Amino acid sequence: MSENRQRPQLSRRALLTTGSLLAGAALVGLERPTRANAWPAGWPPDASDYAAVDRVAPPGFVQPFTAPIPRISSPYRSYRTCQCSNPHVGTDYNYDGIRGREFYSIGPGRVVAKGDASAMGYYIGIDHGDGVFSRYLHMDVPSALNIGDSVAAGTLIGYVGSRGAGAAHLHLEVCVNNGTQYQSPEVWLSNSPAVGEPAPTPVAERSFSINTAGTLEGKESALAPVVPLRENIAAVSADGLTVAAVDIWGGAWVLRGGFDTGWVGLASNAQDVAVDGDRFVVLHKDGNVMAKDGLFSSTWVPQIGGVSQIDAANGRIGVVAGGLLKVKEGTLFAEWTNQYGGVTDFALHGNRIGVVSGGAAYVKEGNLFDGWVPMAGAQRIELTSDRVGLLNGSSLDIKAGNLFEGWENVAPSASDFALSGNRIAVRSGGSVVVKTGALNAGWNGYFANSVKIALN
Ligand SMILES: [Zn+2]
């Protein structure tokens, strides 16, 4: 049941080998998928495709089981004790007695692969369209489905078995971007219901506050209740369905999925954390920055030392070291570029970088080497893809649209603020209010006794 009782399963390289097995003897007596109609080209992806992919399934996808969903015994990208250099490219569902349980297609589509292979057992691959594929391993008997069959979300694929594995479990893989990138199945299905259950309300617009007692509180929407999430918290960062928090002892923690999901330990001796999709950047108390791609990856990549401030967004990481803003984009091993000196605050969003230096704000848009556009006086800056927010004294001014639009005063007495999409959160004293939509929309009360705020 635990992964280390299984035979070494599929490393990326082993999957590639399996791919060639597919064209050979392993499919005796089975429909043999050909390269043309079976796997999408490039699936399994190669090593370079391990970039942060953290998408969530559109409405219409479901869990591979009816309720209750079996526990996840080995999450995506967890490391196997037996093959510790190889990430786990799928999600394993397992409990004592799971053998023979029905499992189902996670979405509508067409069967594009069916076979049997040494480390996979009987398996099925489904093309869901839009470049999304799923694959189901370890059946003891072949699925009744055949290549070319259409399936709906919730169509029976087969029964959980142990063929090609040490213990009975379902190994589910999800690939996106036309099958060129693995993606966490847990994240993909994090907002999808069990087969036969109604779809939950989408989790989209989360707001967070740390209160004066150190409690991290979250709120899913304007109408949702305030939910206490964790005690003794000093810093918070949120992106999509992921929230990361640093406690007063330096422990960094991650909660992914619903607010009732368990926290996962990320790092110790931390003073700040930034989340960008499946990427985690930690500023340690000694000023060193470490980053990793994948919550369960054990590969921390040292970034840089002497750092006082971090941010991460849309594949970029920014740090302030000795007052100098440095930004890299792409892999964790990319080169740093020097951006601006004397920086006291900065923000990253999409292809925008904003800095505050010498009491004034500047923003650049485009590649890392584009020019800076002067904004106005400020002490704090926040960005979205089409808004720039500046806090100057207690006055919050926002410009919407391009970098040359005019400013609108949105709040006259703000002590801090946050921007995300078309949302604006303002802390005024200890009260946090949020507006959604136009700059002149009305405010909704969100949190009390707040000392820090964040939006996902
Ligand atoms: Zn597995």
Residues whose N, C-alpha, C, O or C-beta is under 5 A from the ligand:
A	BS01	ZN	G90 T91 D92 H171
